[in-house]
Amino acid sequence: MKKNLLALLQRAWRAIRADERGLTTLEYVIAAGIILVILAAAIVAWNTGLAQRIGELVQELLNGS
């Protein structure tokens, strides 16, 4: 499954790079949207882990451990 996805992405990347027309504004907007969604998901995941860790540290302080 992972190899198939990687091969598909490589073929898509080669097709985009081989196209001499360049990217349109819409394609740039779509790419920026995808990047922003991935970035937002990463930040939310990081913040969730950070909040959990801070909660654990506060509990340790309150329990005197």
N, C-alpha and C positions, 0 to 999 in steps of 0.2 A: 504494500500500500504506500509506504513512504517513498520507495523507489519510483513508483508510478507517478506520484505527485511531484517529486523532484524532476523527473524526466519531462513532465508536462510543463512545469515552470520554466525549465531550460529551453524547451521548444518555443514557448511563448516569448521568452526574452530574446531568443535569436530572431524570431519573426519581427518583433518590434524594432530591433536594431537594424535588421536588413531593409526595413521599409524606409525609403528615402524621402517620403513626404514629410516626415517629422510628426511631432505630436500636436494635436489640436488643443485649444483652450479647454474644451470639455474633458479631454483625456487628462490634462493636468489637474483639473478640478476633481475628477474622480480619484486620481492617484493621491492627491492631498487629503481627500476625505478618508481614504483607506488608511493612510499613515496616521491621521489624527485619531481615528477610532482605535487603532492598535496602541497608540501612545496613551490614550485615555484609559484603555483597559489595563495597561501596565501600571499606570499611576494608581488606579483604584485598587489593584491587587497589592501593590506595594504599601499603600496607605492602610489597607485592611490588616496586613501582616504587622505593620508598625504599631497600629492601635492595639492589636492583640498583645504584642510584646510589652507595650507600655502598661497595659492592664495587668499583665502578669507581674511586672516589676512593682507596681503599686500594691498588689496583693501581698507580695513578699515583704514590702516595707510595713504594711499594716499588721501582718502576722508576726513580725519580728524575726523572720527567718534569715 
